[in-house]
């Protein structure tokens, strides 16, 4: 899990990167929760997703948004962070020029950024959005949503009410040629307290169903 430093739009960005052994391996970029509420690339939800993609043979990158950890710059309410994510994907693609697949994942604020990035980058073929902040952020840009994916949310989330994510999932699912695997974890809060194993199981199960071509680890 080597540390990497790469250039972002507002200074250097700090990340952790695993390069897959297999030639032309798929790639995955993972985005952490809100920087002003303690979110970093070491968030346990992001770290767990990172490990899941690594085990499946992906070249995988997680990084700190501007102003977090050793990443330069200051918080920019999402716009700058979206640019950071685009730079991270550029870096990942530079090191995996012939990757056969591109996935993105995010938790909370990171899920909002991930889905915006997906709108800009047609090479992204799948996504995992965990606790997307549908009550506090505008997701109307998902019209149409360019890729199928999974949304996971906790039934007793007090940060992002379940009803808001229900509405988001229903809206995206209704779009032509898009399949959203929407899963609600009963009794689970926004931070997946005591439910990390359940969350990991859902992510693993979704990838089992979605990744039809085996990858050497």
N, C-alpha and C positions, 0 to 999 in steps of 0.2 A: 504494500500500500504506500508507494512512494509519494512524498510531498512534491507538488509541482507549483511553480509560479509562472503565470502567463500574463500577457498584457491585456488589460481591459480598456474600456473607453475613458476611464477616469483614473488610470493608474494600474499598478500591478494587482492581480487577484491571486489568492492562495487556494490551492485545491489538494485533493488526494485522488490519485489515479491508479487504476489497475489496467495494464495492457494485456489483452487476451493472447494466448499462445497460438491459437488457430489463425491462419491467414484469412482475411476478409471477414473477420468476426463481426457480429453486430455491435452497435454502440448504445450506451445509455447515459443520459445526463440527469442528475438528481438535484432538486432545488429545495433549500431549507426554509423553515418558517420565518416569521416576521423578525427582522433584525432588531427592532426596538422593543421586542418582548422576549429577548434571550435566544432568538433563533440563530443557530450556526450549522455548519456542515456536519458537526458532531452530534446533532440532535438524534435521539435514538431511533426515531421512525426513519429518518433519512439514512442513518448508518445501517439499519436492518435491510432497507431496500437495496442499498449499495451492495451489501454482502450477498443478497439474493441474486442480483444480476451478475456479480462476479462468479458465483458458483455455477451459473448457467453459461459461462463462457463469453460474456460480453466484455468489451473494453469499456470501462465504467469510470465516470468522473463525478465527483461532488466537489463543491467549492463554496467559499464564503463570499457572499455579496459584498459590495463596496462598504467600507467602514466596519467590517466584522473581522475579528481575528487580525491577521496580518494583511488583509486586503485593504488597499488604499481607497481614499474617497470618503464621502459621507452619504448617509441615507437620502434617497431621492424619491420616496413615496411611490415607488413602483416603476416609474419611467426609466430611471437609470439602471435599476435592477434588471429590467427586461433587456437593456443593452448589454449588461454584464452577462446575462444568460446567453445572448446571441454570440458574444465573444467566446464564451466557454464552449459553445457548440462548434464554432469555427475552429478552435484549438483542437477539440476532440476529432473533428473531421480531418484536420491536417495530419494528425497522427494515425488516422484510419481511413485513408483516401478511398479504399475499395470496400468499405463496410457494406454488408448486404442488407442491413436493417438499422433503423434509428428509432430509439424509444426515449421517452421523457417521463420523469416522475416528479411529483412535488407534494409537499405537506403544507396545508393551510395557505399562508401567503405564497409559499413556493408553488402550490398547485395553481394559484391564480396567474403567476408569472409563467408557469409551464404551459398553460393553455393559451396564453397570449402568444408565446413563442411559436407554438404549434400553428397558429394562424399565419405566421410569417414564413414558416419553413416547411415547404411541402414534402421534404424528405422524411419528416417525422411520421412514422407509420403506426405508432401506438402510444398510449399514455396511461399512467396511473395517477389519479388525483385523489389524494387522501385529505379528508376534511376541507374541501374547497370553501373559502369564505364567501358563500353566496349571499349572505345577508348584509355584508358590509362592502362588498366590491361589485362592480358592474361586470357581468358575464355576457352582456348582450352581443359582444363581438363574435360569439360562437354561432354565426349565422351566415353560411352553414358551417358546421363543425367539420374539419377536414379529415378526421381519422376516428376510428373506433377506439374505445378504451374502457377503463374501469374507474368507477367512483366508489369510495368507501367512506362511511360516516358512522358516528356513534349516535345511538338513539337518545342519549341523555346529554348531548353536547350543549352546554350552556353558553359557549362562545359563539357558535354558529348554529342557530336553531335548525332542527331536522327539517322543518317544513320548507325552509329556503332551499335546502339541497334537494329535497324531493322535487321541488318545482324545476330546479336546474336540470336534474337528471331526466325528468319527463320531457322538458323542452328539447334537449339534445337528442334524446332517444327517438323523438318523433321525426327526425330528419331522415331523408332518403339515403339509403345505403350506409347508415351509421348504426352500429350496435353498441349500446352502453350497458356494461355489466355493473349494475348498481347494487351494492351490498350494504345493508345496515346492520351494525353489530349491537345487539340488544344489551342495554345496561352500561354501555361504554361512553366515556366522556370525550372531550376534545383531544385530550392528551394520551388516550389509550392506556390510562392507568389500569394496571392488572389485566390488560387485554392485548399486550404486544404479541403473544403467541397466536392469538386468534387472528389478529391483523396479518401477521406473517403467513399464516395458513391460507388466508384469502388471496394474498398476492401470489403465493406459490401456485395455488389452484388456477388462478386466472392465467398465469404464464404457461402452465401445463396445457391449457386449452388453446392458447393463442399462438404459441411457438410451435409450428408444425415441423420445422426443419431442426433436427438435433444439432446441438453445438458441442464441440469437444471442450472440456474444461481442463 
